[in-house]
Amino acid sequence: MSQTDAPAGSRMQPTLAWTVVTDAPLKGLGLMREAGRIVTWDESDGLAMYDPRGDRIWASRAPGAIVSGAVSDDGSLVALIGESRRLWLFGPDLELIADREAVADPIGLAVDPHGRYVAVSSRMSQTHLYTRYGRKSGEFETLQPLAHVAFVPSEPRLIGAAGHGSLFGVELIPAGRGRLDAEVAWRESLLSNVGRLALTGDGGTIVASCFIHGVQRFDANGRGEGSYHLGGTAVLAAPDFVGRTIAAATQEGELFLLNRAGNIRWKTALPRPAVALELEPLGRWLVYGQATGEVSRIDLEDPGRPSGSAVRPSPAAAKSAVRRSPAASSPVRTPSWSLTVAESDDRAESAVLALLDDPPRIGLMTNADRLELFTTEGKRLGRTPPIKGVGRLIRTSPGWLAASTDRELLLFDARRNSGKRLEDLNIVQLTHLEIRPDDFGLAVVQERDRVGRATTAGRWIWRKELDSGVEDLAIGPDGLIAVTTDDGRLLLFDPAGNPVEGPDDRFGEPLGLVPAPDGSPPGVAVLTLARQRQILRGHDRAGRILWETPVPWVSWHLARAGSAAVVSAPDGRAVAYDGTGHALTSGRDPAPPGVFAIGPDGVVLRAYRRGPHLICEDLDGRVRWRALAESARGPLAAGLGGVAALLGRDLAWFPHLAPPVRVRPADDRTDPLFP
């Protein structure tokens, strides 16, 4: 904690009491000032409640995506605004009390300090009032939409701030049976926008964060009393209950403590800007949260201590701070190891990555067109000489990896740690590749219209030219090759290359295609996906439709993950189906596109990047772990054991189960895998 150049008599020496980390990136937090509890809500729609020592008391999950939240001072009520104008009310143990539709286009939310009423403002310039059980209790209209609303703790008043230049005072009058009459008592013009609105206990001081105009202070009737300029963009400010101290944060990542006269008593620079900030009512400590999920409490100087005597956290708090360090017990992970594998950021971003589960191996190709192999313990097994051509593909099958450009293909036996080029295939413009070397060989498509089967020794078994381009390729049971075509057909070939007689169906669009998931009924050979028509189908070995099930939205991708087939939409929504077309689980919230795999507990997991985060979650949206990855974008690969990712120029490994010790392996390059 840094110290300002304030006079010696006013110096403070705050100390960090603890830091906890939310399960997913933080969206916001609220301080129950009377109860002393802290409530957080995050991007996975999770709610968590902590006591003043940082111990998690309760955890819950919202019914949908959270937009904003507010809490009562007495700890009895938590209110959340969700997408599609939902209002959710939770009790003191984070149990859901009410789920109802709120006013249209909600933008502002506040909870009465005693947990009796909730105010929701809208872009339609209307503000609706609700009881703690979700029943509507009143409404009022203002000249401008209120972007921020706040109840006065000690009086039946509500203060509101428009996003563009007005401050409103609203009197609340009980009308019986839980209803409130509301009347706008005064309106004052502002000269700036407002980022946050906060009040003292009696409402006598109104504090507004006004960005480049600093922190503005107003009296109970909205008349300006001055401003505090912090040398940055003021985005958050909160006073203590009586207004002696104000905590403020800037967009540039600085944290301040001010006295009522505007003197800076203490400031510090944070690793990242705070997205939430609250000050304890008596000014003894503050809590702030960063978007990456760290929520920290800072103990401030005890006014009774001699100047220069720093407040130290209690032994329990100190133990709590250590116990909750991100590396020890939080969902935030650092890689179990990382190695520099790319010579430039461009090579890292265009690399191709694959993960083999049996035996555990990581395969990597950069635009140097070499296949490089690693164990999941971080040992380099070697790399191949470059292969000619453009484009890069890596395919896996138990015990094997195949790497290819459009002109050359090599096969690697992971059990024997040996590989070979398949030079005799004379490949021209390879576009699709699937492998199953142990019992089938390779399925190859060239120039999008020539499909064939080859041996692992590099000899063609058969080749066929099609009258339409290939959309997708799969190897089915008993040596079956399946392709879908641009004109909407599903074609199947037996092990000898003979077309399988079946219905001549045309499905009206190119189909996605995967082999039947593990555990499918014996008759199901492949699954197809009609993206625009939103239908998933199961087919037998002759292509006949055994079942079909609707997909809830226009889809984008079909992937096989162990015992599941995962259908995902362009916005990242996903549903996992078994081999009978039954939906196993679905993601309710959009997420960036990612990679899917079966985790060690048999649950479908998705790994993806969101901003600076690498996140691994199940399809229900529950975050298993996440990592801060502030580097250039690169490929991801997920498997039974964990996730491999290129972070900048480094290859990093994140096991699904946190390792007991994190070590960086030696950079022990070996000889090439084969000449």
C-alpha positions as CSV (number, residue, x, y, z in Angstrom):
1,M,0.0,0.0,0.0
2,S,1.5,3.3,-1.1
3,Q,1.4,6.5,1.0
4,T,0.6,10.0,-0.1
5,D,2.6,13.1,0.8
6,A,-0.1,14.2,3.3
7,P,1.0,16.0,6.4
8,A,2.4,13.7,9.1
9,G,-0.6,14.2,11.4
10,S,-3.0,12.9,8.8
11,R,-1.1,10.0,7.4
12,M,-2.7,6.7,7.2
13,Q,-1.2,3.2,6.9
14,P,-4.0,0.9,5.7
15,T,-3.3,-2.8,5.5
16,L,-4.7,-5.6,3.3
17,A,-6.9,-7.8,5.5
18,W,-7.8,-10.5,2.9
19,T,-8.5,-11.2,-0.7
20,V,-11.1,-13.6,-2.0
21,V,-11.7,-14.6,-5.6
22,T,-15.1,-15.1,-7.2
23,D,-15.8,-18.1,-9.2
24,A,-16.1,-16.1,-12.4
25,P,-15.1,-12.6,-13.5
26,L,-16.7,-10.1,-11.2
27,K,-19.7,-8.0,-12.3
28,G,-20.5,-6.2,-9.0
29,L,-20.7,-6.2,-5.2
30,G,-22.8,-4.7,-2.5
31,L,-22.0,-4.0,1.2
32,M,-24.8,-4.7,3.7
33,R,-23.6,-1.9,6.0
34,E,-25.5,-2.8,9.1
35,A,-25.1,-6.6,8.8
36,G,-21.5,-6.2,7.7
37,R,-21.8,-8.7,4.9
38,I,-20.5,-8.5,1.4
39,V,-22.5,-9.9,-1.6
40,T,-20.9,-10.5,-5.0
41,W,-22.4,-11.3,-8.4
42,D,-20.3,-12.6,-11.3
43,E,-20.4,-13.3,-15.0
44,S,-21.5,-17.0,-14.5
45,D,-24.6,-15.5,-12.7
46,G,-23.3,-16.7,-9.4
47,L,-24.1,-15.0,-6.1
48,A,-21.9,-15.3,-3.0
49,M,-22.1,-13.8,0.5
50,Y,-19.1,-13.2,2.7
51,D,-18.7,-12.2,6.3
52,P,-16.3,-9.3,7.3
53,R,-13.5,-11.8,7.7
54,G,-13.9,-13.0,4.1
55,D,-15.5,-16.3,4.9
56,R,-18.0,-17.4,2.3
57,I,-21.4,-17.9,4.1
58,W,-23.8,-18.6,1.3
59,A,-23.7,-19.1,-2.4
60,S,-26.5,-19.3,-4.9
61,R,-27.1,-18.8,-8.6
62,A,-29.5,-16.4,-10.4
63,P,-32.1,-17.8,-12.7
64,G,-30.5,-16.0,-15.7
65,A,-27.9,-13.5,-16.8
66,I,-27.3,-10.7,-14.2
67,V,-27.3,-7.1,-15.4
68,S,-27.0,-5.2,-12.1
69,G,-27.6,-5.7,-8.3
70,A,-28.2,-3.9,-5.0
71,V,-28.5,-5.0,-1.4
72,S,-30.2,-3.8,1.8
73,D,-28.1,-2.5,4.7
74,D,-29.8,-4.8,7.2
75,G,-28.9,-8.0,5.3
76,S,-32.4,-9.1,4.6
77,L,-32.7,-8.5,0.8
78,V,-30.6,-8.8,-2.4
79,A,-32.2,-7.5,-5.6
80,L,-30.9,-8.3,-9.1
81,I,-31.9,-7.1,-12.5
82,G,-31.6,-9.8,-15.2
83,E,-31.8,-9.8,-18.9
84,S,-35.3,-9.7,-20.4
85,R,-36.3,-7.2,-17.7
86,R,-36.5,-9.8,-14.9
87,L,-36.4,-8.7,-11.3
88,W,-35.1,-11.3,-8.8
89,L,-35.3,-10.9,-5.0
90,F,-33.3,-13.0,-2.6
91,G,-33.5,-13.3,1.1
92,P,-30.8,-13.2,3.8
93,D,-29.6,-16.8,3.0
94,L,-29.6,-16.0,-0.8
95,E,-32.9,-18.0,-1.2
96,L,-35.1,-16.8,-4.1
97,I,-38.1,-14.9,-2.8
98,A,-39.5,-13.5,-6.0
99,D,-39.0,-13.7,-9.8
100,R,-41.1,-11.2,-11.7
101,E,-41.1,-8.9,-14.7
102,A,-39.9,-5.4,-14.0
103,V,-40.5,-2.1,-15.7
104,A,-39.5,-2.1,-19.4
105,D,-35.8,-1.2,-20.2
106,P,-34.6,-1.1,-16.6
107,I,-31.3,0.8,-16.0
108,G,-31.2,1.7,-12.2
109,L,-31.8,-0.4,-9.1
110,A,-31.8,0.4,-5.4
111,V,-33.0,-1.4,-2.2
112,D,-34.4,0.3,0.8
113,P,-31.8,0.0,3.7
114,H,-34.3,-1.9,5.7
115,G,-35.1,-4.4,2.9
116,R,-38.8,-3.4,2.6
117,Y,-38.8,-1.8,-0.9
118,V,-37.0,-1.9,-4.2
119,A,-36.8,0.8,-6.8
120,V,-36.2,0.1,-10.5
121,S,-35.8,3.0,-13.0
122,S,-36.1,2.7,-16.7
123,R,-35.2,4.3,-19.9
124,M,-38.8,5.3,-20.3
125,S,-38.4,7.9,-17.5
126,Q,-40.5,5.8,-15.2
127,T,-39.4,4.4,-11.8
128,H,-41.4,1.6,-10.3
129,L,-41.4,0.6,-6.6
130,Y,-41.8,-3.0,-5.4
131,T,-42.2,-4.6,-2.0
132,R,-39.7,-7.2,-0.8
133,Y,-42.0,-9.9,-2.2
134,G,-42.0,-8.4,-5.7
135,R,-45.5,-6.8,-5.6
136,K,-45.7,-3.4,-7.2
137,S,-46.2,-0.7,-4.6
138,G,-46.0,2.6,-6.6
139,E,-44.4,4.5,-9.5
140,F,-43.4,8.0,-10.5
141,E,-42.1,9.7,-13.6
142,T,-39.2,12.2,-14.1
143,L,-38.3,14.5,-16.9
144,Q,-35.2,12.3,-17.7
145,P,-34.5,8.6,-17.1
146,L,-32.8,7.9,-13.8
147,A,-29.6,6.0,-14.5
148,H,-28.9,5.8,-10.7
149,V,-31.3,5.7,-7.7
150,A,-30.6,5.5,-4.0
151,F,-32.8,5.4,-0.8
152,V,-32.0,7.7,2.0
153,P,-31.5,5.4,5.1
154,S,-33.0,7.6,7.8
155,E,-35.9,9.3,5.9
156,P,-38.6,8.3,3.4
157,R,-36.8,9.8,0.4
158,L,-35.2,8.6,-2.7
159,I,-32.4,10.4,-4.7
160,G,-32.0,9.8,-8.4
161,A,-29.5,11.0,-11.0
162,A,-30.1,11.1,-14.7
163,G,-27.3,9.9,-16.9
164,H,-27.0,13.3,-18.5
165,G,-27.2,16.2,-16.2
166,S,-29.9,16.2,-13.5
167,L,-30.3,15.3,-9.9
168,F,-33.8,14.5,-8.4
169,G,-35.2,14.3,-4.9
170,V,-38.3,12.2,-4.5
171,E,-40.5,12.1,-1.3
172,L,-42.0,8.7,-0.5
173,I,-45.4,8.8,1.3
174,P,-46.9,5.6,2.8
175,A,-50.4,5.0,1.4
176,G,-51.4,1.9,3.3
177,R,-51.3,-1.8,2.4
178,G,-47.6,-1.6,1.4
179,R,-48.2,1.1,-1.2
180,L,-46.1,4.2,-1.6
181,D,-47.1,7.5,-3.2
182,A,-44.1,9.3,-4.7
183,E,-43.7,13.0,-5.5
184,V,-40.7,14.7,-7.1
185,A,-39.7,17.3,-4.5
186,W,-36.8,19.0,-6.3
187,R,-34.6,18.9,-9.4
188,E,-31.2,20.3,-9.9
189,S,-29.1,20.5,-13.0
190,L,-25.6,19.0,-13.2
191,L,-22.8,19.9,-15.6
192,S,-21.6,16.4,-16.1
193,N,-22.6,12.8,-16.4
194,V,-22.8,10.6,-13.3
195,G,-21.0,7.2,-12.9
196,R,-22.3,6.3,-9.4
197,L,-24.5,7.9,-6.8
198,A,-24.1,7.4,-3.0
199,L,-25.5,9.0,0.1
200,T,-24.6,9.4,3.8
201,G,-27.0,8.0,6.4
202,D,-29.1,11.1,6.8
203,G,-29.1,12.0,3.1
204,G,-27.4,15.3,4.0
205,T,-24.5,14.6,1.7
206,I,-24.9,13.3,-1.8
207,V,-21.8,12.1,-3.5
208,A,-21.6,11.6,-7.3
209,S,-18.8,10.2,-9.4
210,C,-18.6,12.5,-12.4
211,F,-15.7,11.1,-14.4
212,I,-13.4,13.9,-15.6
213,H,-15.2,16.4,-13.4
214,G,-14.1,14.4,-10.3
215,V,-16.2,13.6,-7.3
216,Q,-19.1,16.1,-6.8
217,R,-20.7,16.7,-3.4
218,F,-24.3,18.0,-2.9
219,D,-26.5,18.8,0.1
220,A,-29.8,17.2,0.9
221,N,-31.6,19.4,-1.6
222,G,-29.2,18.9,-4.5
223,R,-27.3,22.1,-4.1
224,G,-23.6,21.9,-5.0
225,E,-21.1,22.0,-2.1
226,G,-17.9,21.5,-4.0
227,S,-15.9,18.9,-5.9
228,Y,-12.8,16.7,-5.4
229,H,-10.5,16.4,-8.3
230,L,-8.4,13.2,-8.2
231,G,-6.1,13.7,-11.2
232,G,-7.9,10.9,-13.0
233,T,-11.4,9.8,-14.2
234,A,-13.6,9.3,-11.1
235,V,-15.8,6.3,-11.7
236,L,-16.6,5.2,-8.1
237,A,-17.1,7.1,-4.8
238,A,-18.7,6.1,-1.5
239,P,-18.9,8.1,1.8
240,D,-19.1,6.5,5.3
241,F,-22.4,6.8,7.2
242,V,-21.7,10.3,8.6
243,G,-19.7,11.7,5.7
244,R,-16.3,12.2,7.4
245,T,-14.5,10.0,4.9
246,I,-15.0,9.3,1.2
247,A,-13.4,6.4,-0.7
248,A,-13.0,6.9,-4.4
249,A,-11.5,5.0,-7.4
250,T,-10.5,6.1,-10.9
251,Q,-10.6,4.5,-14.2
252,E,-6.8,4.7,-14.3
253,G,-6.6,2.2,-11.4
254,E,-6.0,4.5,-8.4
255,L,-7.8,4.2,-5.0
256,F,-8.2,7.2,-2.7
257,L,-9.4,8.1,0.8
258,L,-10.5,11.7,1.2
259,N,-11.7,13.7,4.2
260,R,-14.7,16.0,4.1
261,A,-12.5,18.9,3.2
262,G,-11.2,17.1,0.1
263,N,-7.7,16.4,1.3
264,I,-6.2,13.1,0.1
265,R,-5.4,11.1,3.2
266,W,-4.1,8.1,1.4
267,K,-4.0,6.6,-2.1
268,T,-2.6,3.6,-3.9
269,A,-2.4,2.1,-7.4
270,L,-4.2,-1.1,-8.0
271,P,-3.1,-3.8,-10.5
272,R,-6.4,-3.2,-12.4
273,P,-9.2,-0.6,-12.1
274,A,-11.8,-1.3,-9.4
275,V,-15.3,-2.1,-10.8
276,A,-17.0,-1.9,-7.3
277,L,-16.1,0.0,-4.1
278,E,-17.8,0.2,-0.7
279,L,-16.9,1.9,2.6
280,E,-17.8,0.5,6.0
281,P,-20.3,2.8,7.8
282,L,-17.8,3.9,10.5
283,G,-15.0,4.3,8.0
284,R,-12.9,1.5,9.5
285,W,-12.4,-0.5,6.3
286,L,-13.3,-0.6,2.7
287,V,-13.8,-3.4,0.2
288,Y,-13.3,-3.2,-3.6
289,G,-13.5,-5.7,-6.4
290,Q,-11.7,-6.0,-9.7
291,A,-13.1,-7.3,-13.0
292,T,-10.8,-10.3,-12.8
293,G,-12.6,-11.5,-9.7
294,E,-10.4,-10.4,-6.8
295,V,-12.4,-8.9,-3.9
296,S,-10.2,-7.3,-1.2
297,R,-10.8,-5.7,2.1
298,I,-8.4,-3.0,3.3
299,D,-8.4,-2.1,7.0
300,L,-7.9,1.6,7.6
301,E,-6.1,3.3,10.4
302,D,-7.8,3.3,13.8
303,P,-8.3,7.0,14.8
304,G,-7.3,6.2,18.3
305,R,-3.8,4.9,17.3
306,P,-0.8,7.1,17.4
307,S,0.2,8.6,14.0
308,G,2.3,6.3,12.0
309,S,1.1,3.1,13.8
310,A,-0.2,0.9,11.1
311,V,-3.3,-1.2,11.6
312,R,-2.4,-4.9,11.3
313,P,-5.0,-7.5,10.4
314,S,-6.0,-9.8,13.2
315,P,-4.4,-13.3,13.3
316,A,-7.7,-14.7,11.9
317,A,-7.7,-12.2,9.1
318,A,-4.1,-12.7,8.3
319,K,-4.7,-16.4,8.2
320,S,-7.7,-15.8,6.0
321,A,-5.7,-13.7,3.6
322,V,-3.1,-16.4,3.1
323,R,-5.7,-19.2,2.9
324,R,-7.5,-17.4,0.1
325,S,-4.6,-16.6,-2.1
326,P,-5.6,-17.3,-5.7
327,A,-3.0,-20.1,-6.1
328,A,-4.1,-21.9,-3.0
329,S,-7.8,-22.4,-2.9
330,S,-9.7,-20.2,-5.4
331,P,-11.0,-21.0,-8.9
332,V,-8.3,-18.8,-10.4
333,R,-5.4,-20.9,-11.7
334,T,-2.0,-20.4,-13.0
335,P,-0.7,-23.0,-15.4
336,S,1.0,-26.1,-13.9
337,W,3.8,-25.4,-16.5
338,S,4.5,-23.2,-19.5
339,L,7.1,-23.3,-22.3
340,T,8.1,-20.9,-25.0
341,V,7.2,-22.6,-28.3
342,A,6.6,-19.8,-30.9
343,E,9.1,-17.5,-32.3
344,S,6.7,-14.6,-32.8
345,D,3.1,-13.6,-31.8
346,D,2.0,-14.1,-35.4
347,R,3.2,-17.7,-35.3
348,A,1.4,-18.2,-32.0
349,E,-1.9,-16.8,-33.2
350,S,-1.9,-19.0,-36.3
351,A,-0.8,-22.2,-34.6
352,V,-2.9,-25.4,-34.5
353,L,-3.2,-27.3,-31.2
354,A,-4.5,-30.8,-30.4
355,L,-4.8,-32.8,-27.2
356,L,-4.6,-36.6,-27.1
357,D,-6.0,-38.4,-24.0
358,D,-4.5,-41.8,-24.5
359,P,-1.6,-41.5,-23.9
360,P,-1.7,-37.9,-22.7
361,R,0.0,-35.8,-25.4
362,I,-0.1,-32.3,-26.7
363,G,0.5,-31.7,-30.4
364,L,1.4,-28.3,-31.8
365,M,2.0,-26.9,-35.3
366,T,3.0,-23.4,-36.1
367,N,3.5,-21.9,-39.5
368,A,6.9,-23.4,-39.4
369,D,4.9,-26.6,-40.4
370,R,6.5,-28.8,-37.8
371,L,4.6,-31.1,-35.5
372,E,5.9,-30.8,-32.0
373,L,4.9,-33.1,-29.2
374,F,4.8,-32.6,-25.4
375,T,3.6,-34.6,-22.4
376,T,1.1,-33.1,-20.0
377,E,4.0,-32.8,-17.5
378,G,5.7,-30.3,-19.8
379,K,8.4,-32.5,-21.3
380,R,9.3,-31.9,-24.9
381,L,9.2,-35.2,-26.8
382,G,10.6,-33.7,-30.0
383,R,9.5,-32.3,-33.3
384,T,9.3,-33.4,-36.9
385,P,11.1,-31.8,-39.9
386,P,8.8,-29.3,-41.7
387,I,6.3,-30.7,-44.2
388,K,5.5,-28.9,-47.4
389,G,2.3,-27.2,-48.4
390,V,-0.1,-24.7,-46.9
391,G,-2.7,-25.0,-44.1
392,R,-2.4,-27.1,-41.0
393,L,-4.5,-29.9,-39.6
394,I,-4.0,-32.1,-36.5
395,R,-6.3,-35.0,-35.9
396,T,-6.2,-37.5,-33.0
397,S,-7.4,-41.0,-32.3
398,P,-6.5,-43.2,-29.2
399,G,-2.7,-43.7,-29.5
400,W,-2.2,-41.6,-32.6
401,L,-1.9,-38.1,-34.0
402,A,-1.9,-37.1,-37.6
403,A,-0.5,-33.7,-38.9
404,S,-1.1,-32.5,-42.4
405,T,-0.9,-29.6,-44.9
406,D,-2.7,-29.5,-48.1
407,R,0.1,-31.6,-49.8
408,E,1.7,-33.8,-47.2
409,L,0.6,-36.0,-44.3
410,L,2.5,-37.6,-41.4
411,L,1.3,-40.1,-38.8
412,F,2.6,-40.3,-35.3
413,D,2.4,-43.3,-33.0
414,A,2.2,-41.8,-29.5
415,R,2.6,-45.2,-27.8
416,R,5.9,-45.9,-29.5
417,N,6.9,-42.2,-29.8
418,S,7.6,-42.6,-33.5
419,G,6.2,-41.3,-36.7
420,K,6.5,-41.4,-40.5
421,R,5.6,-39.4,-43.6
422,L,3.0,-40.9,-45.9
423,E,4.8,-39.8,-49.0
424,D,3.3,-42.3,-51.4
425,L,-0.2,-40.9,-51.1
426,N,0.6,-38.0,-53.5
427,I,-2.0,-35.7,-51.8
428,V,-3.3,-32.7,-53.8
429,Q,-5.2,-30.1,-51.9
430,L,-6.3,-32.1,-48.8
431,T,-9.3,-30.5,-47.3
432,H,-10.7,-33.0,-44.8
433,L,-9.0,-35.7,-42.7
434,E,-10.1,-38.2,-40.1
435,I,-8.0,-41.0,-38.6
436,R,-8.6,-44.3,-36.8
437,P,-5.3,-46.2,-37.4
438,D,-5.9,-49.1,-35.1
439,D,-8.8,-50.7,-37.0
440,F,-9.5,-48.5,-40.1
441,G,-6.7,-46.3,-41.3
442,L,-7.3,-42.8,-42.7
443,A,-10.3,-41.1,-44.4
444,V,-9.1,-38.3,-46.7
445,V,-10.9,-35.8,-48.9
446,Q,-8.9,-33.9,-51.6
447,E,-10.1,-30.9,-53.5
448,R,-13.4,-31.2,-51.7
449,D,-14.8,-33.8,-54.2
450,R,-12.5,-36.8,-54.0
451,V,-12.9,-39.1,-51.0
452,G,-10.7,-42.1,-50.2
453,R,-9.5,-44.5,-47.6
454,A,-5.7,-45.1,-47.0
455,T,-3.7,-47.5,-44.8
456,T,-1.3,-46.4,-42.1
457,A,1.5,-47.5,-44.4
458,G,0.5,-44.8,-47.0
459,R,-1.3,-46.9,-49.6
460,W,-4.7,-46.1,-51.1
461,I,-7.4,-48.7,-50.5
462,W,-9.9,-46.9,-52.6
463,R,-10.7,-43.4,-54.0
464,K,-14.0,-42.0,-55.3
465,E,-14.8,-38.8,-57.1
466,L,-18.1,-37.1,-56.1
467,D,-20.4,-34.9,-58.1
468,S,-20.6,-32.3,-55.2
469,G,-18.3,-30.8,-52.8
470,V,-17.8,-32.3,-49.3
471,E,-19.1,-30.4,-46.3
472,D,-18.1,-32.8,-43.5
473,L,-16.4,-36.2,-43.0
474,A,-16.6,-38.9,-40.4
475,I,-15.6,-42.5,-39.8
476,G,-18.5,-44.6,-38.6
477,P,-18.6,-48.1,-37.1
478,D,-17.3,-51.2,-39.0
479,G,-15.2,-49.3,-41.5
480,L,-17.9,-47.0,-42.7
481,I,-17.0,-43.6,-44.2
482,A,-19.7,-40.9,-44.1
483,V,-19.7,-37.6,-45.9
484,T,-22.2,-34.8,-46.2
485,T,-22.2,-32.7,-49.4
486,D,-22.9,-29.1,-50.5
487,D,-26.2,-30.2,-52.1
488,G,-27.6,-31.5,-48.8
489,R,-27.0,-35.3,-49.0
490,L,-25.5,-37.8,-46.6
491,L,-23.4,-40.4,-48.5
492,L,-21.9,-43.6,-47.0
493,F,-19.3,-46.0,-48.2
494,D,-18.5,-49.5,-47.0
495,P,-14.9,-50.5,-46.2
496,A,-14.3,-51.4,-49.8
497,G,-15.5,-48.1,-51.1
498,N,-18.8,-49.3,-52.4
499,P,-21.7,-46.8,-51.9
500,V,-24.1,-48.0,-49.3
501,E,-27.7,-48.3,-50.7
502,G,-30.1,-46.3,-48.7
503,P,-32.7,-43.5,-49.0
504,D,-31.8,-40.7,-51.5
505,D,-32.7,-38.0,-49.0
506,R,-31.8,-34.3,-49.8
507,F,-32.0,-32.3,-46.6
508,G,-32.0,-28.8,-48.3
509,E,-28.7,-27.6,-46.8
510,P,-25.1,-28.8,-46.1
511,L,-25.1,-30.9,-42.9
512,G,-22.8,-31.0,-39.9
513,L,-21.6,-34.6,-39.3
514,V,-20.0,-36.6,-36.4
515,P,-19.7,-40.3,-35.5
516,A,-22.2,-41.5,-33.0
517,P,-21.2,-40.6,-29.5
518,D,-19.9,-43.3,-27.1
519,G,-22.7,-45.3,-25.6
520,S,-25.1,-44.8,-28.5
521,P,-27.6,-47.6,-29.3
522,P,-26.0,-50.2,-31.6
523,G,-28.0,-49.1,-34.7
524,V,-26.9,-45.5,-34.6
525,A,-23.9,-44.9,-36.9
526,V,-23.6,-41.1,-37.4
527,L,-25.3,-37.9,-36.4
528,T,-26.1,-35.0,-38.7
529,L,-27.1,-31.4,-38.0
530,A,-29.3,-29.2,-40.2
531,R,-28.1,-25.8,-39.0
532,Q,-30.7,-23.5,-40.5
533,R,-33.6,-25.9,-40.2
534,Q,-32.5,-26.6,-36.6
535,I,-32.7,-30.4,-36.5
536,L,-30.3,-33.0,-35.1
537,R,-30.7,-36.5,-36.6
538,G,-29.4,-40.0,-35.8
539,H,-28.8,-42.3,-38.8
540,D,-28.1,-46.0,-39.2
541,R,-25.4,-47.6,-41.4
542,A,-27.6,-47.1,-44.5
543,G,-28.3,-43.5,-43.8
544,R,-31.9,-44.0,-42.7
545,I,-33.2,-41.6,-40.0
546,L,-33.7,-43.4,-36.7
547,W,-34.6,-40.3,-34.7
548,E,-34.6,-36.5,-35.0
549,T,-34.8,-33.8,-32.4
550,P,-35.3,-30.0,-32.7
551,V,-32.4,-27.7,-31.8
552,P,-33.7,-24.5,-30.1
553,W,-31.8,-22.0,-32.3
554,V,-29.9,-21.7,-35.6
555,S,-26.7,-23.6,-34.9
556,W,-23.2,-23.2,-36.0
557,H,-21.1,-26.2,-35.1
558,L,-21.5,-29.9,-34.2
559,A,-18.7,-31.6,-32.2
560,R,-18.3,-35.0,-30.6
561,A,-17.1,-35.1,-27.0
562,G,-17.0,-38.6,-25.6
563,S,-20.5,-39.7,-24.9
564,A,-22.1,-36.5,-26.1
565,A,-22.6,-34.6,-29.3
566,V,-22.5,-30.8,-28.7
567,V,-24.4,-28.4,-30.8
568,S,-23.3,-24.8,-30.5
569,A,-24.7,-21.5,-31.8
570,P,-22.8,-18.6,-33.2
571,D,-23.2,-16.7,-29.9
572,G,-21.8,-19.6,-27.9
573,R,-25.0,-21.2,-26.6
574,A,-24.7,-24.9,-26.5
575,V,-26.6,-28.1,-25.9
576,A,-25.1,-31.6,-25.4
577,Y,-27.1,-34.6,-26.7
578,D,-26.6,-38.3,-26.3
579,G,-26.8,-40.9,-29.0
580,T,-30.6,-41.1,-28.7
581,G,-31.2,-37.4,-29.3
582,H,-31.9,-36.7,-25.6
583,A,-30.6,-33.4,-24.4
584,L,-28.2,-34.0,-21.5
585,T,-27.4,-30.4,-20.6
586,S,-27.5,-27.0,-22.1
587,G,-25.9,-23.7,-21.7
588,R,-28.5,-21.0,-20.9
589,D,-26.2,-18.0,-21.5
590,P,-24.2,-16.9,-24.5
591,A,-20.5,-17.4,-24.3
592,P,-17.6,-16.9,-26.8
593,P,-16.9,-19.9,-29.1
594,G,-14.7,-22.4,-27.4
595,V,-13.7,-26.1,-27.4
596,F,-15.6,-29.0,-25.8
597,A,-14.4,-32.1,-24.0
598,I,-15.5,-34.6,-21.4
599,G,-14.1,-33.9,-18.0
600,P,-12.8,-36.4,-15.5
601,D,-16.3,-36.6,-13.9
602,G,-18.0,-37.4,-17.2
603,V,-19.5,-33.9,-17.6
604,V,-19.2,-31.9,-20.8
605,L,-16.8,-29.0,-20.3
606,R,-16.2,-25.9,-22.4
607,A,-13.0,-23.9,-22.5
608,Y,-13.0,-20.4,-24.0
609,R,-11.5,-17.0,-23.8
610,R,-13.4,-14.0,-22.5
611,G,-11.4,-10.8,-22.5
612,P,-8.3,-11.4,-20.4
613,H,-9.7,-14.7,-18.9
614,L,-9.3,-18.3,-19.9
615,I,-12.4,-20.0,-18.5
616,C,-13.3,-23.7,-18.1
617,E,-17.0,-24.3,-17.2
618,D,-19.7,-26.9,-17.6
619,L,-22.6,-26.2,-20.0
620,D,-24.7,-25.1,-17.1
621,G,-22.4,-22.1,-16.8
622,R,-20.7,-23.2,-13.5
623,V,-17.1,-22.2,-13.7
624,R,-14.7,-25.0,-12.8
625,W,-11.6,-22.8,-13.0
626,R,-10.3,-19.8,-14.8
627,A,-7.0,-18.1,-15.4
628,L,-5.9,-14.6,-16.2
629,A,-4.3,-14.7,-19.6
630,E,-3.4,-11.2,-20.7
631,S,-1.7,-12.1,-23.9
632,A,-2.3,-12.5,-27.6
633,R,-5.0,-14.8,-28.7
634,G,-4.0,-18.3,-29.5
635,P,-5.5,-21.8,-30.0
636,L,-7.0,-23.9,-27.2
637,A,-7.4,-27.7,-26.9
638,A,-9.3,-29.5,-24.2
639,G,-9.4,-33.1,-23.1
640,L,-10.0,-35.5,-20.3
641,G,-7.1,-34.2,-18.2
642,G,-7.2,-30.5,-18.8
643,V,-6.8,-27.6,-21.2
644,A,-3.7,-26.7,-23.3
645,A,-3.5,-23.1,-24.5
646,L,-1.1,-20.8,-26.2
647,L,-0.7,-17.7,-24.1
648,G,1.3,-15.3,-26.1
649,R,4.3,-17.4,-27.3
650,D,4.1,-19.9,-24.5
651,L,2.3,-23.2,-24.4
652,A,0.6,-23.6,-21.0
653,W,-1.1,-26.6,-19.4
654,F,-4.1,-26.3,-17.0
655,P,-5.2,-29.6,-15.5
656,H,-8.9,-29.8,-14.5
657,L,-7.7,-30.8,-11.0
658,A,-5.3,-28.3,-9.5
659,P,-1.8,-29.8,-9.1
660,P,-0.3,-29.8,-5.6
661,V,2.9,-28.1,-6.8
662,R,3.5,-25.8,-9.8
663,V,6.9,-26.1,-11.4
664,R,8.3,-24.9,-14.7
665,P,9.8,-27.8,-16.5
666,A,13.3,-27.7,-17.9
667,D,13.5,-26.7,-21.6
668,D,14.8,-30.2,-22.5
669,R,14.6,-30.4,-26.2
670,T,15.2,-33.8,-27.7
671,D,16.3,-34.9,-31.1
672,P,13.7,-34.8,-33.9
673,L,11.1,-37.6,-33.8
674,F,12.2,-38.9,-37.1
675,P,14.5,-37.7,-39.9
